[in-house]
Amino acid sequence: MTANTVDGLLPDAMLERFRGRAAGYDAENRFFAEDFEELRASGYLAAPVPADVGGAGLGLEQLVSAQRRLAACAPATALGVNMHLVWVQVARFLHERGIGTLDWVLRDAAAGEVFAFGISEPDNDAVLMDSHSRADRDGDGFLISGVKVFTTLSPVWTRLGLHARVGRPDATASRSATATGAAGPRTEDEEAELVFGFVRRGAAGVRSPEAASEGLAAGRIEHPGVWNPLGMRATQSWTTRLEGVRLEETDIAARFAPYDGSDPLVLAIFSSFSILTASVYAGIADRAIELARRAANRPGGAIGAERAEGIRLDDPDTASRLTAAVLEHRASLDALTILARDIDERRDRDDWFLALAAVRNRVCDEARGAVDVAMRLTGSRGYQADSELARLTRDVLAGLFHPSSSRALAETVRGSLTE
């Protein structure tokens, strides 16, 4: 029977095993296969699926707490499984609003299928709003060709959620409004259309890059290049080249014009991705502040050993840094929780895309600050290459590369001020 609480899905003993394996995955640049199987067995891959469909029924606010809990022990494992949970949450978002287009995603997740995120593309600042990939009509479906990057869960996915332009792909716009999900200018191709859907790859299991095409109905998938990033190495987020991969009509999620942010799928994807991805970095910040607190309180530590009540402020600079980090973390968590709760309660907002982009950037920025404070308080022990804090320092930098970027967010804000 699937557990229906965060503690039940992620018990302490399992998380400690994850923490114990995290350094090895990172050092060996290896997929988190053992963690993944434990998460599958616990029912975590179906955490957002409603209970009557076979899942745990966690709301988004609960899922944020779960992802924080997981990321505090194993950031790369959390970020890896995050991209599966994003698609399941997208289906949950639509289902709760009476749109049953992706109800099959909920059923498949409960049955053990694994979803991966195939939206990001090289040099595509428009992200959701346009695509360099091509969708060619093939009977009642499409053949998808193009290159996707940072395809997390590359070794194990059985369903790849992606988007592509029907017909010839034009150059995508770099305007920030498109990157944050708002409507932007149409291109010169007024007949252009985007198709969103899922290509299927059967035979669940851990694949090598050479076995990427196994289980496809048509076409081929290749993984050019080498996965050797600075951090988040266990995600194995390989670049993915698709050549004529079949997208069935029944697996199409939506079709609409480029830069049209009005389709419910756009907000479903943008909210799920922004909030759940931010929750991973919030978990890293949770752990960084815990490590900073331990360093500040250790005998002979930065603040000193003699205390009558709590931490003595022997070192005002150190105390000030730790205090500021705690307050910044508290504020970013509150912002994240409020938006997750607003999604759960189906509240209307005029500024959804701006609010989501802002909180994603804020949480990631704050997490980097928390890790920096932890490193300053820990000192040379944290600077050792095999220390947990050194790994967190590298892992947290990945937050710089998730859409919507700080540059796109700033441009969106400036644009809103001139309207």
C-alpha positions as CSV (number, residue, x, y, z in Angstrom):
1,M,0.0,0.0,0.0
2,T,1.4,3.4,-1.0
3,A,2.1,5.8,1.9
4,N,0.2,9.1,1.8
5,T,2.4,11.3,3.9
6,V,5.8,12.9,3.3
7,D,7.4,11.0,6.2
8,G,5.9,7.8,4.9
9,L,7.1,8.3,1.4
10,L,10.6,9.5,2.5
11,P,11.4,7.8,5.8
12,D,14.5,8.9,7.8
13,A,16.3,5.6,7.3
14,M,15.9,5.7,3.5
15,L,17.1,9.4,3.4
16,E,20.2,8.5,5.4
17,R,21.0,5.8,2.8
18,F,20.6,8.5,0.1
19,R,22.9,10.8,1.9
20,G,25.4,8.0,2.2
21,R,25.4,7.3,-1.5
22,A,25.3,10.9,-2.8
23,A,29.1,11.5,-2.6
24,G,29.8,8.3,-4.5
25,Y,27.3,9.1,-7.3
26,D,29.0,12.5,-7.6
27,A,32.6,11.2,-7.6
28,E,31.8,8.4,-10.1
29,N,29.5,10.6,-12.3
30,R,26.9,7.9,-12.1
31,F,23.1,7.8,-12.3
32,F,21.3,7.5,-8.9
33,A,19.9,4.0,-9.8
34,E,19.7,2.6,-6.2
35,D,18.0,5.8,-4.9
36,F,15.6,5.8,-7.9
37,E,14.5,2.2,-7.2
38,E,13.9,2.9,-3.6
39,L,11.8,6.0,-4.5
40,R,9.9,3.9,-7.0
41,A,9.2,1.2,-4.4
42,S,8.1,3.7,-1.8
43,G,5.5,5.2,-4.1
44,Y,7.2,8.6,-4.4
45,L,7.0,8.7,-8.2
46,A,3.2,8.8,-7.8
47,A,3.2,11.2,-4.9
48,P,1.1,13.9,-6.6
49,V,-1.3,11.3,-8.2
50,P,-4.8,11.5,-6.5
51,A,-5.4,8.6,-4.1
52,D,-8.4,7.4,-6.1
53,V,-6.1,6.9,-9.1
54,G,-3.5,5.0,-7.1
55,G,-1.1,7.6,-5.8
56,A,-0.3,9.3,-2.5
57,G,-2.5,12.4,-3.2
58,L,0.0,15.0,-2.0
59,G,-0.9,18.5,-2.8
60,L,1.8,20.9,-4.2
61,E,2.5,22.4,-0.9
62,Q,3.2,19.0,0.6
63,L,5.3,18.1,-2.4
64,V,7.4,21.1,-1.9
65,S,8.1,19.9,1.7
66,A,8.9,16.5,0.3
67,Q,11.4,17.7,-2.3
68,R,13.1,19.9,0.3
69,R,13.4,16.9,2.6
70,L,14.9,14.8,-0.2
71,A,17.2,17.6,-1.5
72,A,18.7,18.2,1.9
73,C,20.1,14.7,1.8
74,A,20.7,14.1,-1.9
75,P,20.4,17.2,-4.1
76,A,21.0,15.4,-7.4
77,T,18.6,12.7,-6.6
78,A,16.0,15.3,-5.8
79,L,16.6,17.3,-8.9
80,G,16.5,14.1,-11.0
81,V,13.2,12.8,-9.8
82,N,11.9,16.4,-9.8
83,M,11.5,16.4,-13.6
84,H,9.3,13.4,-13.4
85,L,7.2,14.9,-10.7
86,V,6.9,18.1,-12.7
87,W,4.9,16.3,-15.4
88,V,2.8,14.4,-12.9
89,Q,2.0,17.7,-11.2
90,V,1.1,19.2,-14.6
91,A,-1.4,16.5,-15.1
92,R,-2.7,17.0,-11.5
93,F,-3.0,20.8,-12.1
94,L,-5.2,20.2,-15.2
95,H,-7.2,17.4,-13.6
96,E,-8.2,19.6,-10.7
97,R,-9.4,22.3,-13.1
98,G,-11.6,19.9,-15.0
99,I,-9.3,19.4,-17.9
100,G,-8.8,15.7,-18.4
101,T,-6.3,15.8,-21.3
102,L,-3.5,14.3,-19.3
103,D,-5.4,12.1,-16.9
104,W,-3.6,9.2,-18.5
105,V,-0.3,10.6,-17.2
106,L,-1.6,10.2,-13.7
107,R,-2.6,6.6,-14.4
108,D,0.8,5.9,-16.0
109,A,2.7,7.4,-13.1
110,A,0.7,5.3,-10.7
111,A,1.6,2.2,-12.8
112,G,5.3,3.0,-12.7
113,E,6.0,4.8,-15.9
114,V,8.8,7.4,-15.7
115,F,8.4,10.9,-17.3
116,A,11.3,13.1,-18.4
117,F,11.4,16.8,-19.3
118,G,12.3,17.5,-22.9
119,I,11.5,21.2,-23.2
120,S,14.9,23.0,-23.0
121,E,16.8,23.4,-26.3
122,P,20.1,25.0,-27.2
123,D,19.8,28.8,-27.9
124,N,16.1,28.8,-27.3
125,D,15.4,31.7,-24.9
126,A,11.7,31.4,-25.6
127,V,11.6,28.1,-23.8
128,L,7.9,27.0,-23.7
129,M,6.8,29.6,-26.1
130,D,8.6,28.4,-29.2
131,S,10.7,25.5,-30.3
132,H,13.6,24.8,-32.7
133,S,12.5,21.2,-32.9
134,R,10.3,20.1,-35.9
135,A,7.0,18.1,-35.9
136,D,6.2,16.6,-39.2
137,R,2.7,15.3,-39.8
138,D,2.6,11.5,-40.0
139,G,-0.9,10.0,-40.4
140,D,-2.7,10.8,-37.2
141,G,0.4,11.7,-35.3
142,F,3.8,13.5,-35.8
143,L,7.4,12.6,-36.2
144,I,9.6,14.7,-33.9
145,S,13.1,15.8,-34.8
146,G,15.4,18.1,-32.9
147,V,17.8,18.5,-30.0
148,K,16.8,18.8,-26.3
149,V,19.3,19.6,-23.6
150,F,19.5,18.8,-19.8
151,T,17.1,15.9,-20.3
152,T,17.1,14.7,-16.8
153,L,16.4,10.9,-16.1
154,S,17.9,10.1,-19.6
155,P,18.8,6.5,-18.5
156,V,15.4,5.5,-17.3
157,W,12.5,7.5,-18.8
158,T,9.7,5.7,-20.6
159,R,7.7,8.9,-21.5
160,L,9.5,12.1,-22.7
161,G,7.4,15.2,-22.6
162,L,8.4,17.7,-25.3
163,H,7.3,20.4,-27.7
164,A,8.1,21.1,-31.4
165,R,7.0,23.4,-34.2
166,V,4.6,21.9,-36.8
167,G,6.4,22.4,-40.1
168,R,9.6,24.4,-40.3
169,P,11.0,25.7,-37.1
170,D,11.7,29.5,-37.2
171,A,14.3,31.2,-35.0
172,T,12.8,31.6,-31.6
173,A,12.5,35.0,-29.9
174,S,14.7,36.0,-27.1
175,R,12.3,38.4,-25.6
176,S,11.9,37.9,-21.8
177,A,8.2,37.9,-21.9
178,T,8.2,34.6,-23.8
179,A,10.6,33.1,-21.3
180,T,8.3,33.8,-18.4
181,G,5.2,32.4,-20.1
182,A,3.6,35.7,-21.1
183,A,2.2,36.3,-24.5
184,G,4.8,37.8,-26.9
185,P,5.0,38.9,-30.5
186,R,4.1,36.4,-33.3
187,T,6.8,35.5,-35.7
188,E,6.6,36.1,-39.5
189,D,5.1,32.7,-39.9
190,E,1.5,33.4,-38.9
191,E,0.4,29.8,-39.6
192,A,3.0,28.3,-37.2
193,E,1.8,26.0,-34.4
194,L,3.4,24.3,-31.5
195,V,2.6,20.7,-30.5
196,F,3.2,19.5,-26.9
197,G,3.1,15.8,-26.1
198,F,4.9,12.7,-25.0
199,V,6.9,10.2,-27.0
200,R,7.0,6.7,-25.6
201,R,9.9,4.4,-25.0
202,G,9.0,1.0,-23.5
203,A,11.0,-1.5,-21.5
204,A,11.7,0.2,-18.2
205,G,15.3,-0.1,-16.9
206,V,18.6,1.7,-16.8
207,R,19.9,2.3,-20.3
208,S,23.3,3.2,-21.6
209,P,23.6,6.0,-24.2
210,E,23.9,3.3,-26.9
211,A,20.5,1.9,-25.9
212,A,18.7,5.2,-26.1
213,S,16.4,4.1,-29.0
214,E,15.3,0.8,-27.4
215,G,11.5,0.7,-27.1
216,L,10.7,3.5,-29.6
217,A,7.9,2.9,-32.1
218,A,9.7,4.8,-34.8
219,G,12.8,7.0,-35.3
220,R,16.0,7.2,-33.3
221,I,17.4,8.9,-30.2
222,E,21.0,9.7,-29.7
223,H,22.9,11.3,-26.9
224,P,25.8,13.4,-28.4
225,G,28.5,14.7,-26.1
226,V,29.6,13.8,-22.7
227,W,27.9,14.4,-19.3
228,N,30.6,15.9,-17.1
229,P,29.1,19.0,-15.3
230,L,30.4,20.7,-12.3
231,G,27.5,19.6,-10.1
232,M,24.2,17.7,-10.0
233,R,26.2,15.0,-11.8
234,A,23.9,12.0,-10.7
235,T,21.0,13.4,-12.6
236,Q,22.6,12.2,-15.9
237,S,20.8,14.9,-17.8
238,W,22.1,14.0,-21.3
239,T,21.7,16.0,-24.4
240,T,19.0,14.2,-26.5
241,R,18.8,14.3,-30.3
242,L,15.6,13.0,-31.7
243,E,15.3,11.9,-35.4
244,G,11.8,11.1,-36.6
245,V,10.5,9.9,-33.2
246,R,6.8,9.1,-33.3
247,L,4.3,11.2,-31.3
248,E,0.9,9.5,-31.3
249,E,-2.2,11.6,-31.5
250,T,-3.5,10.2,-28.2
251,D,-0.3,11.4,-26.5
252,I,-0.7,15.1,-27.6
253,A,-1.3,17.4,-24.7
254,A,-2.0,20.7,-26.5
255,R,-1.5,22.6,-29.8
256,F,-1.4,26.3,-30.0
257,A,0.4,29.2,-31.8
258,P,3.9,30.2,-30.7
259,Y,4.0,32.9,-28.0
260,D,0.4,32.2,-27.0
261,G,0.5,31.9,-23.2
262,S,-3.2,31.5,-22.7
263,D,-3.4,27.8,-23.0
264,P,-3.9,26.2,-19.6
265,L,-1.0,23.8,-20.3
266,V,1.5,26.8,-20.2
267,L,0.6,27.8,-16.7
268,A,0.5,24.2,-15.6
269,I,4.0,23.6,-16.8
270,F,5.4,26.9,-15.7
271,S,4.0,26.7,-12.2
272,S,4.9,23.0,-11.7
273,F,8.5,23.5,-13.0
274,S,9.1,26.8,-11.1
275,I,7.8,25.7,-7.7
276,L,9.1,22.2,-7.7
277,T,12.6,23.1,-9.0
278,A,12.8,25.9,-6.4
279,S,11.9,23.4,-3.7
280,V,15.1,21.4,-4.5
281,Y,17.3,24.5,-3.9
282,A,15.3,25.3,-0.8
283,G,16.3,21.9,0.5
284,I,20.0,22.6,-0.3
285,A,19.6,25.9,1.7
286,D,18.0,23.9,4.5
287,R,21.1,21.7,4.7
288,A,23.6,24.6,4.3
289,I,22.1,26.5,7.2
290,E,22.2,23.4,9.3
291,L,25.9,22.9,8.5
292,A,26.5,26.6,9.2
293,R,24.7,26.3,12.6
294,R,26.8,23.3,13.5
295,A,30.0,25.1,12.6
296,A,29.0,28.2,14.5
297,N,28.2,26.2,17.6
298,R,31.1,23.7,17.6
299,P,33.8,24.0,20.3
300,G,36.4,26.4,19.1
301,G,34.1,27.3,16.2
302,A,33.6,30.7,14.6
303,I,31.5,32.1,17.4
304,G,33.0,30.3,20.4
305,A,32.4,27.5,22.8
306,E,31.3,29.2,26.0
307,R,27.6,29.9,26.0
308,A,25.1,30.6,28.7
309,E,22.1,31.0,26.4
310,G,22.3,29.8,22.8
311,I,25.0,31.4,20.5
312,R,27.2,34.1,22.0
313,L,27.9,36.9,19.6
314,D,31.7,36.8,20.1
315,D,32.2,37.4,16.4
316,P,29.7,40.0,15.2
317,D,30.5,39.5,11.6
318,T,29.9,35.8,11.7
319,A,26.8,36.1,13.7
320,S,25.5,38.8,11.4
321,R,26.1,36.6,8.3
322,L,24.3,33.6,9.9
323,T,21.4,35.7,11.1
324,A,21.0,37.3,7.6
325,A,21.1,33.8,6.0
326,V,18.4,32.5,8.3
327,L,16.2,35.5,7.7
328,E,16.6,35.3,3.9
329,H,15.8,31.6,4.0
330,R,12.7,32.2,6.0
331,A,11.4,34.8,3.6
332,S,12.1,32.7,0.5
333,L,10.4,29.7,2.0
334,D,7.3,31.7,2.9
335,A,7.1,33.0,-0.7
336,L,7.5,29.5,-2.1
337,T,4.9,28.1,0.2
338,I,2.4,30.8,-0.5
339,L,2.6,30.2,-4.3
340,A,2.3,26.4,-3.8
341,R,-0.8,26.9,-1.6
342,D,-2.3,29.3,-4.1
343,I,-2.0,26.6,-6.8
344,D,-3.5,24.0,-4.5
345,E,-6.4,26.3,-3.7
346,R,-6.8,27.3,-7.4
347,R,-6.6,31.0,-6.7
348,D,-6.7,33.5,-9.5
349,R,-3.8,35.9,-10.0
350,D,-3.0,38.5,-12.6
351,D,0.7,38.1,-12.2
352,W,1.2,34.3,-12.1
353,F,4.1,34.2,-14.5
354,L,6.0,37.0,-12.9
355,A,5.4,35.7,-9.4
356,L,6.6,32.2,-10.3
357,A,9.7,33.4,-12.1
358,A,10.5,35.7,-9.2
359,V,10.2,33.0,-6.5
360,R,12.2,30.5,-8.5
361,N,15.1,33.1,-8.9
362,R,14.8,34.2,-5.3
363,V,15.0,30.8,-3.8
364,C,18.0,29.8,-6.0
365,D,19.8,33.0,-5.2
366,E,19.2,32.6,-1.5
367,A,20.4,29.0,-1.6
368,R,23.7,30.1,-3.1
369,G,24.0,32.7,-0.3
370,A,23.3,30.1,2.4
371,V,25.9,27.7,1.0
372,D,28.4,30.6,0.9
373,V,27.7,31.4,4.6
374,A,28.1,27.7,5.5
375,M,31.5,27.6,3.8
376,R,32.7,30.7,5.5
377,L,31.7,29.3,8.9
378,T,33.0,25.8,8.3
379,G,36.4,27.0,7.0
380,S,39.0,24.8,5.5
381,R,37.2,21.6,6.3
382,G,34.4,22.5,4.0
383,Y,36.9,23.4,1.3
384,Q,38.1,19.8,1.0
385,A,37.0,18.4,-2.4
386,D,35.3,15.4,-0.9
387,S,33.3,17.2,1.8
388,E,29.5,17.5,1.7
389,L,29.7,21.3,1.7
390,A,32.1,21.3,-1.4
391,R,29.5,19.2,-3.2
392,L,26.7,21.5,-2.2
393,T,28.7,24.4,-3.4
394,R,28.9,22.8,-6.9
395,D,25.3,21.5,-6.9
396,V,23.7,24.8,-5.9
397,L,25.2,26.5,-9.0
398,A,22.9,24.6,-11.3
399,G,20.1,26.9,-10.1
400,L,21.7,29.6,-12.4
401,F,20.7,27.6,-15.5
402,H,17.0,26.8,-14.9
403,P,14.5,29.0,-16.8
404,S,13.3,31.6,-16.3
405,S,16.7,33.4,-16.0
406,S,17.3,36.4,-13.8
407,R,18.0,38.4,-17.0
408,A,14.7,37.4,-18.5
409,L,12.9,38.2,-15.2
410,A,14.5,41.6,-15.0
411,E,13.5,42.4,-18.5
412,T,9.9,41.3,-17.8
413,V,9.7,43.5,-14.8
414,R,11.1,46.5,-16.7
415,G,8.5,45.8,-19.5
416,S,5.7,45.7,-17.0
417,L,6.7,49.1,-15.6
418,T,6.2,50.8,-19.0
419,E,2.7,49.4,-19.7
